[in-house]
Amino acid sequence: MSEEIARAAYQLWESSGRIEGRDLENWVEAERIIATRQIELAKTAQKARGREAGTERTKVIALEKDAQSQKVVRGTVAKRR
């Protein structure tokens, strides 16, 4: 991760006109940028996992309802005979 921060700090240094003496500021800003990016990626992954879990839960509920309705139908048919 420190290599990623170093690359980001270097890009900040270059984009600011290569001003000397701002290495600490560039490094701290690069850390902030990388940390923010990682937080956003984690949130996106968490949302994706939540959607997958929700989809699976919906499938389970649908299967349970289908199984219950089949039991009722079978019970009704059996009673009519």
C-alpha positions as CSV (number, residue, x, y, z in Angstrom):
1,M,0.0,0.0,0.0
2,S,2.9,2.4,0.7
3,E,3.9,2.0,-3.0
4,E,0.4,3.1,-4.0
5,I,0.6,6.1,-1.7
6,A,4.1,6.9,-3.0
7,R,2.8,6.9,-6.6
8,A,-0.1,9.1,-5.7
9,A,2.1,11.5,-3.7
10,Y,4.5,11.7,-6.8
11,Q,1.5,12.4,-9.0
12,L,0.4,15.2,-6.7
13,W,3.9,16.6,-6.7
14,E,4.1,16.6,-10.5
15,S,0.6,18.1,-10.9
16,S,1.3,20.9,-8.5
17,G,4.3,22.0,-10.5
18,R,7.0,20.0,-8.7
19,I,7.2,22.4,-5.8
20,E,10.0,21.3,-3.4
21,G,9.4,21.0,0.3
22,R,5.8,19.8,0.1
23,D,6.7,16.1,0.4
24,L,4.9,15.6,3.7
25,E,1.7,17.5,2.5
26,N,1.7,15.4,-0.7
27,W,2.2,12.2,1.2
28,V,-0.7,13.0,3.7
29,E,-3.0,14.0,0.8
30,A,-2.1,10.8,-1.0
31,E,-2.9,8.8,2.1
32,R,-6.3,10.5,2.3
33,I,-7.0,9.8,-1.3
34,I,-6.1,6.2,-1.1
35,A,-8.0,5.7,2.1
36,T,-11.1,7.3,0.7
37,R,-10.9,5.1,-2.4
38,Q,-10.6,2.0,-0.3
39,I,-13.6,3.0,1.8
40,E,-15.7,3.5,-1.3
41,L,-14.6,0.2,-2.7
42,A,-15.5,-1.5,0.6
43,K,-19.0,0.1,0.6
44,T,-19.6,-0.9,-3.0
45,A,-18.6,-4.5,-2.2
46,Q,-20.8,-4.5,0.9
47,K,-23.8,-3.3,-1.1
48,A,-23.2,-6.0,-3.7
49,R,-23.0,-8.6,-1.0
50,G,-26.3,-7.2,0.5
51,R,-28.0,-7.4,-2.9
52,E,-26.9,-11.0,-3.4
53,A,-28.1,-12.0,0.0
54,G,-31.4,-10.2,-0.6
55,T,-31.8,-12.0,-3.9
56,E,-31.1,-15.4,-2.3
57,R,-33.5,-14.6,0.6
58,T,-36.2,-13.7,-1.9
59,K,-35.7,-17.0,-3.7
60,V,-36.0,-18.9,-0.5
61,I,-39.2,-17.1,0.4
62,A,-40.6,-17.8,-3.0
63,L,-39.7,-21.5,-2.7
64,E,-41.3,-21.7,0.7
65,K,-44.5,-20.0,-0.5
66,D,-44.6,-22.4,-3.5
67,A,-44.1,-25.4,-1.2
68,Q,-46.8,-24.1,1.1
69,S,-49.3,-23.6,-1.7
70,Q,-48.6,-27.1,-3.1
71,K,-49.3,-28.5,0.4
72,V,-52.6,-26.7,0.5
73,V,-53.5,-27.8,-3.0
74,R,-52.6,-31.4,-2.2
75,G,-54.6,-31.3,1.0
76,T,-57.6,-29.9,-0.8
77,V,-57.5,-32.5,-3.6
78,A,-57.1,-35.3,-1.0
79,K,-60.1,-34.1,0.9
80,R,-62.3,-34.0,-2.2
81,R,-61.8,-37.6,-3.0
